[in-house]
Amino acid sequence: MKTVWRVFAYLKRYPWLAAGTLGCAIIGTLMVIVFPAVTKRIIDDVVRLHHPEKLLPLVLLAALAFVFQHTFNALRILLNNIFEQKVIFDLRSDLYSHIQLLPLRWFDNRATGDLMTRVLEDVNAVERVLIDGIEQGVVAILQVLIVIAVMFYFNAKLALLALTPFPFLIAGALTYTLTAHRRYRLQRRAASAMNALLHDNLSGVRQIKSFVRENEEHARFNRVSDQLRHATLVVMRVWAMYSPSMSMLEAFGAVVVLAFGSHAVLTGAMQIGDLVAFLMLTAFLYDPASRLHQLNQLVQAGRAAGERVFEILDEPIEPGWVDKKTSAPVAGDIRYEDVTFSYTEGLPALNHVSFHAPPGATIALVGATGAGKSTLVNLLVRFYEFSSGEIYVDGKPIQEYGLRALREAIGVVTQESFLFNGSIRENLLMGKPGATEVELWRAADAANARGFIERLPDGLESVVGERGVKLSVGEKQRLSIGRALLKDPPILI
């Protein structure tokens, strides 16, 4: 239940919406008891005792209660929708913000498709299940409590008989909760694996086509999809055994009330109007009870999704995001002293490396593939934390700089030119948001990109496509260089 309580922490941010939703739920639920009371009066007073003059006021009272009930239910649904969308916006925003602050090493062991599933599908599941489930659960519990109180007011013995199935319903719900939760986690994991595979295949569609791997990848997708199908069927099998059992217990309770109530009417211990009203109350009692055990199914799915969301929120962020007093590097003097680093413990990628890059110098790192050139750069911008030694920028250890200040002073053009699915202008402006038109074209000139930009029909407004797919490799590289030059950092890699 820890996940549910963590969702409650988000709900507490909007107390007035929560109070309004709850207030409407209480008023709407109270209207339920009017219908059995009116029915009893119509049968006992209007029909049995022949008082037709009482019929119209009673019918009007029932109609008024009906209008009140549906008005407040509509208002409850509206407020709850506003409430849940605010909460889900906050949860998804917190999740995305946290993901951006996680260290690069964490991403090395995560599939992009899995992360997308958590941000989109799992958060949506929390909305559909936990938040809706909490709201509907509160309404159902309120109705059960109110109806039980009215039942005892009408007839305490019949009320106790109506409650006979409840211990078994509670035991069944607990059993289902323990049984289903683990299976829902496996289902969410299988769905995430399928999304991860789909993301990989769509991203690598050119490679699949060039190596003629369509049939093999289709077969692999079907295998993963079949695992999801199996995991879903396991969940549904548990529900298929649980749900009819609960419905049977509720039906048993209704039959017991009908049998004993009919006997009471025949012996004169109870009026027919009381029995009809009590049977209506029994229906009003078991209907929310039935909804509660259906909600239990949804809550288990929501818990599994919520755990996957909060699992990421519990991951520690990159060290260094806390603001530090040391100002950003200005000169760009870089010194590595006896730096050692390992991606995997015991297998150093860099071993006691030292060198000095003074301000204004152009330094080339030369070496065989896998020698550690990219690793040296990754350590400078603190994508990874080195194992031993020290790296200085402007004479200060890089740990003394806040990550934002350090990275703002460094411009990086990576080997793989990554462009976002937007316009050329938007991609360039990542280097310096708010740059003027003159600055944009100056950076384009410096990167030798003006020529191809001007040849495009929309110039700077031309959309480059996902990962810059509409541009050639060389054009993407030029834009990446222009983006870094527009930033005009003291250190350019």
C-alpha positions, 0 to 999 in steps of 0.5 A: 500500500506504500504506492497508494500512500505516495499517490495520496501525497500528490492528492494533498496538494489540492485540498479544496478540490478533494473536499469539493469532490468528497462533499458532492459524493456525500450529498449524492450518496445521501439521496440514495436513501430517499427512494426506499423511504418513498417506496415504503410510504407509497406501498404502506400509506397510498396503496395499503391504507388508500391515501391517494392524496399522498401520492403526488408529494411522495413522487415529487420528493423522489423526483427532487431527490433524483435531480439532486443526486444526478446534479451532485454526481455530475459536479463530483465527476467534473471536480474529480476530472480536474483534480486527477488531471492536476495530480497526473500533470504533477506526477508526470512532470516530477517524473520527467524532471527527475529522469533528466537529472539521473546520471548517464550511467543509469541510462546505459542500463535502461531501454528507451522504450521501457522509460517511455512506457513508465512516463506515458502508460504507467502514469496513465494507469495511475490516473485511470486506476489509483486516482479514479479508484480512490474516488470511486472507492470513497463513494462506494464506502460512503454508500455502504456505510450510509445504507447499513445505518439505514438498514439497522434503523429499519430492521436490525435483524435483517440488517445483520443477515444482509451483512452475512456475506461481508466477512467472506467478501473481505477475505476474498478481496485480501486473497485476490490482492495478495495473488494478483499484485505480483502477476500485474507486475509481470504484466507491466514488465512484459508490456514494457519489454514489448514497447522497448522492442518496438522502439528499437525496431522503429528506430533501426528500421533502415538497418532492418531493411538493409540487412533484410531482417524483416521476417526475423524481427517480426518473429522476435516481436511476436515472441515478445507479444506472446509473452505479454498475451500470456502474462495478461491471461494469467491476470485475467484467470485470477480475476475470472475465479475471483469475480463470480465467487464474490457475485455469488456471495452477494446473491446469497445475501440477497436471497437470505434477506428475501426469505427471512423478510417474506417470513416476517411479512407473513407472520405480521412482524413486518409490513410489505412496504418495509420489506420492499424498501429493505430489498431496495436497500440490499441492492444499494448495499451490494452494488457498491460492494460489487464495485469495490471488489471490481475496483480492487482489480484496478487498484492492483493494476495501478499499484503495479504501474505506480511502483514502476513510476516511483521506482524511478523517482527513488533513483538518486540524481547526478551528484553536483546538481545542487547549486554551488558558489563557485562561478562558471569557468571563464578561461577554459584551462583544463588539466587531467592529473593521474585520472583512472576510470572504469565502466566495469569494476576491474576493467579500467577504460582510462589508467592514470592519464595526465595532460594539460590543455591551456586556454586558447590551445587546440588539442587533438586526442589521437588513439585506436578505437576503444582507447578512451578518447570519448571517455576523457570527454565524458569525464570532463562534462561529468557524464561519469565520475572518475575513480581516482585522480583529479580533473581541474578547470581554471585551477579548480577541481570540477567537483567544485562547480555546479553541474549546470555552471560547468556544462554551460561553459562547455560546448560538445559536438558528439560523433553521432550528430543528434538533431531533434524533430523540429526546425533548423532554427529550433535545433540551433537555438538549443546552443543559445536560446534567444539568439538573434537572427544575426547570431544564428547566421554567423554560427551557420557561416562558421559551420559552413551550413549557410549554403544548404540551409538557404537551398531548403524551401523554408530555410531556417524553418525547415523541419529536419525530421526525427533525429535529422532524418531529412538531412544528410550526415554531413548536413547534420554534422554542420548543424551540430557544429553550428549549435555548439559555436552559437553557444560560444563556450570557453571550452569547445569539444 
